[in-house]
Amino acid sequence: MRVSVPTIITSFAAPKRTISPAAAVERIADFLAPGKVTLLTGAGVSVASGIRAYRGKDGRYMNPNYQPIFYHELTDQSEKGFAFRQRYWLRSYLGYPPVRDALPNTSHYAIAALQYASYIPRLVTQNVDGLHHKAIAHLWEPDHIQKQIIELHGTLHRVHCKRGHVVPRNVFQDWLSASNPKWKAFVDNLEKTGQKPRTNPDGDVELEGVSYADFVVPGCPQCTLEGQQSSFYKPEVIFFGESIPSRIKDRSLHDIEQSERVFVLGTTLATYSAFRLVKRALELRKQVMLLNVGPTRADKLPGVEKLEISSSLVLRDVVRALLGSRASQDSAIVHLLQSGIHQPPAEDHEIISRNT
């Protein structure tokens, strides 16, 4: 089976057009003002939370030598597949904590303010980090959040076994620690010395000089209680080569179709699952605005208005422009506009080895 990682061919990108923050705020506010907007977000939104983008500057998928694990590799029932799962879970064991501990940035909270104020009733995110949920969790009940936010590519925060038993990722992390005391000590030493592996948005890290053969993936305790044996676990993330569940695909298309306009934020649209939504919006003659730094798959599509500027420079001011006095009088909005970190990842974290 041949599966490729989608990339952006930069030579096909539209010429870069600069815009001032003030002009961008005015244009975005005008676009959002009528409401009934569906927002589509990507990894670029989480960069200011310290989570590196896939295809932006220094993104791993821009490196032609980088090879993620594909769905058919992870689910292979042979010994080769077992080895792939050992590799995946060791790298995920080291890479999940930085994603788990990441905090929403100013863009996440500005988006939450727009959701709370009903300008953006529908949000479709390609991100698996859960930061949109964190930003609005103090205002909305979990059931309401699930109705308003679609995780197009799944989430890192849940894991399931082959027979469908679901466990929170934090619990599974503890199981991995208990099953791998040497690696637990290794992680503790990394934290003690302040070393950080280079973590990708899917919680994967790069390792050198490491054998995965001694890493233990624990069995499913629920399967054991039911008289079955299974150490096959998969995060609820859509891998390359894996199909998006039809209910998620259908719901995301429905949200595009029910909107009046579509706002695309922080994504190259390299994956077809996201690009499909923009194409559908254009087929329905909906207005589409794209805010991203760098080339995207939609740059030259007729009907797409692109602004080349970082969301962190403009989104809070967009909220203020839209809400007027409410932005300073509604305590919930005030709190959202005062919240959020801005901690982009360092130029590069080192690739660690067991001998570090």
N, C-alpha and C positions, 0 to 999 in steps of 0.2 A: 504494500500500500504506500502510495506516495502522497504526503501531505506537506504543504509548504506554509511558511509563516508569512502572512500578508505584510508587505512593506509599501512605502510610498516612493514612487519614482519622482525625485525632486525636479527633474527636467520638465515634467509635465505641469508643474505648479504654476499658478498665476503669478505675475510680477508682484512683488511685495509693495503694499500701499500703506504708508504710515498714517496714523491718525492720533491726534492729541487726546489725552484722557478726557478733557472737557467735552470735546466734540463727540467722543465715543459714548460718554454718559448720556448726552442729549439724544443721540441716535438710538441707543438701546432703550432708553426710557420711552421714547416715542413708539418704538416697536412693541414694547410690552404693555403699554398703557391700555389698549382695548381688552386685555385679559384673554382668557381661554387659550393659554399658551401651553404647549407641551415642550418640556425641556429635555434635551438629550445630552448627557455628560460623559466625559471620558477621563483618562488617567491624568490629563493635564490639570484638572481641577484639584487633584490631591498632591501635586508637587510641593506646594507651600506647606503641606503637613509632613514633609520629609520623605514622601514616597516617590521614588523615581518613576518617570513615565517610561512606557515601553519604547516609543519611537521618537521622542524628543531628543534634545541634546544629551549625548551619552547614553541614550536608551539602548537596552540590550538587543532589541530586535532590529536595530540599525547595524548591528555587527553581523556580517554574513556567516561568521564561524560559530555563532551562538546557536545551540540546539536545545529547545525546551523538550519536555517529555510529552509525547502525543497520546491521544486517547487510546489508540489501539495498542500502544506499548504498555500503558498503565493497566489495561484490562486483560492483557495476554495471560492465559492460565498456565503457560509453561514455566519452566525454571527461569527462562529469560525474562518473562513478565514479572516473576517474583523479585528478580534482581532490580528491575526498573522501579518497582514499588519501594524496595529498600532505599534506592537512590532518591526517589521523590521524597519519602517521608523523613529521611535524614536531613536533606536540604531544607525541607519545610519546617522541621523541628528547630533548626537554627534561624530560619528566616521569618517564621510566624510572629515571634514576640514584638519586633519593631512595628509590624502592621497592626497587631492587636493593641499596642499601646499608643498608636498614633492618635492625634487629636484633630478635630475639625479646624480648618483654617478660616480666614475671614470670608473667603468665597462660599464655603459651605454654609456659614451662618447667614450671609446675605441671601443665598438661595432659600434658606429656611424662612427668612423674613418674607420673601416673595411668595412662598408656599402658604405661610400663615395668613398673609394678606389677600390670598386667593387670586393673585396674578398668574401663578403657575400651579394649576390644579393637578397636573400630571407630570411626573418626573420619571424618565427612563435612564438608568445609569448602566454603563458598561463596567463600572468599577466594582470590585469584589471586597473592598475594604470596610464597608459599612459606615463610612463617615457621614454620608447624608443622613442616615438614621440617627447617628449620635447627635447631630446638630439640632434636631427637632424633637428628640425623645422626651425632653422635659415639658413639651407643649402638647404632644399628641400621644394617644394610647397606641400600643403596638399594633393592634388590629387596623387602626386608621392609617398608620404609617405603611403597612403592607398594601393597603388599598391605593395609596397615593404614590408609592415608589415601586417601580419595577426594577429588579436586578437582572438585567438582560443576560449577563454571563455568570450568574450565580453569586455565591458568597463563600468567603474563606471561613466563616464563623460556625459552620456546621459540617459534620462528617457523617457518612453513612457506610455501613458494611454492605456486602454483596446481597444480603437478604433484606436490606432496607431499614435496618435499625439505625436511628439517628442519635447522634451524641454531640453536645456542644464541643466546639474545637478546643476550648480551654480545658475541658475535662480530658479530651483525648491527648492534649499536650502533657497533662499530668501522667497519663498512662504511659506515654512514650518515655518520660523521665524515669518512672519506676522500672521500666523494662530495660533501660540503657543507662545504668549508673555512671559508667565511664564518660558517656557523652554528656550527661547531666553535669558532671564535674568540669568537663571541657567548656560548657556554656557558662557555668558559674565563674570560671577563670576569665573568660572573655569579658563578662560584665565587670569583674573585679579590676581588670587591666584597662577597661575603657575601649576595647577593640570592638569594632562593628563590622559584620560582614556586609558586602554589597547586596542589598535586598531589592528584589524586583517587586512590582505591584501585586504579583500573585503569591508573594511570600517565599519565592524561590531564592536561593543564594548560590554563589559560585564557590566551589571548593577545589583545591588542588592537592595532589598527593594523598588522597584519602581513599581508603577501602570502605565500601558500603556493606561488605559481606557480614560484618559482625553487628549490624544494626537490627534490632528486634522490633518488628511490628506486632503489637499484642493482639491476641484473639478477641473476638467479640464476646463479652460476657453474656449477653442476652441469647446469642446463638448457642452458647454452651448450656445455658439453662434449658434450652429447647432441644438439647441432644444433638446439636449440629456443631461443626467446627468451621470457623472462618476467621482468617486474619487479613481478609481483603477489605481495605478501607479506601474510600475516595472522598475528597472534599466536595462540597456542593458547588463546584466551579466547573464551567464549561471548558474542556480542554480543546486544543486544536484537533480537528478531525471528529469532534463530537457534535451531535446535533442539539440545537436548543430545543427544549421541550415545546411541544406544539401549543400548550396553554400560554407559555411565556411569549412565544412568537406571535400568536394571535392577539394577545392582550396588548403587546407593544404596538402592533399595527392598528388596533382599535383606538389606542390613545392618540396616535397620529391622526387618524381619520376623524376623531371627535374634536380635535383642536381647530382653532382658527388660524394659528400660525405656529411655527416650530423654531425654537431657539437652540442652537447647537453650540456646546461649550467645552473647550479643552480636549478635543479629539481630532485625530487625523482621519477618522472614518475608514481606516485601513481594513477592518474586518467587515465582511459583507453584511453581517447581521445588523450592524449599525447603519451602513451605507444604504441598505435596503429601505430603511425608515425615511431617510432623506429623499430617496428616489420616489417613494410613495407620496410623500408630501408634495413634491413637485408635480407628480402626475395629477394630483387633486387641485393643483394651482394654488396651493397655500404659500404664504410668504415664509421664507426661510432665512434666518440670520445665523451666521457662523462666526464665532469668536474663538480664535486660536492663534498661537504664535508658531509660525512655521507652516510648511506646505501640508495640504490635505488632499484627500481623494476627490473632494467636491469643489476644488478651487475654480475650475473652469465650467462648472455646470450652470447653464442659464437659469436665472431665478434665485441663485444663492448670493446673498449679500455678505461678504466677508469683511470682518474687522480684525486687523492684525495687532492685537494688544492683549496683555495679560489680564485675566479676570480680577486678580487681586488689586489692580490699579483702579478699577472702575465700579465694581458691583455694589459696594456699600453706598457710593454716591448715587448710583442708579436707584437704589431703594429710597434714599432721601428725596430724590427728584420726583419719584412717583407718589410717595406718601405725604409729602409736604409736612404740615405740622404734626401729623400722626407719628412721624418718625421720631419726634422728641417728646410726645405725650403718652403714647402707648407703651407701658412698661415692658411688655413682652418684646416689642420691636426694639426699644432702647437697649435691652439686654442683648439681643441678637447682634445689633450693630456695634456693640462694645466687646463682643466675644470673637475668639479665633486667634490662632497662632499664625506666624509667618516664619517658618523655619525650613526653607528649601534644603534638599540634601547637599552635602559637601560635594565639591567637584568630583570626588570619587572616594569610595571606601575600598580598602584593600581586599583582595581575594585571599581568604584565609586557608590555612592548612592545619592538619592535626598536630603538626609540629610547632605551630605558632606559640 
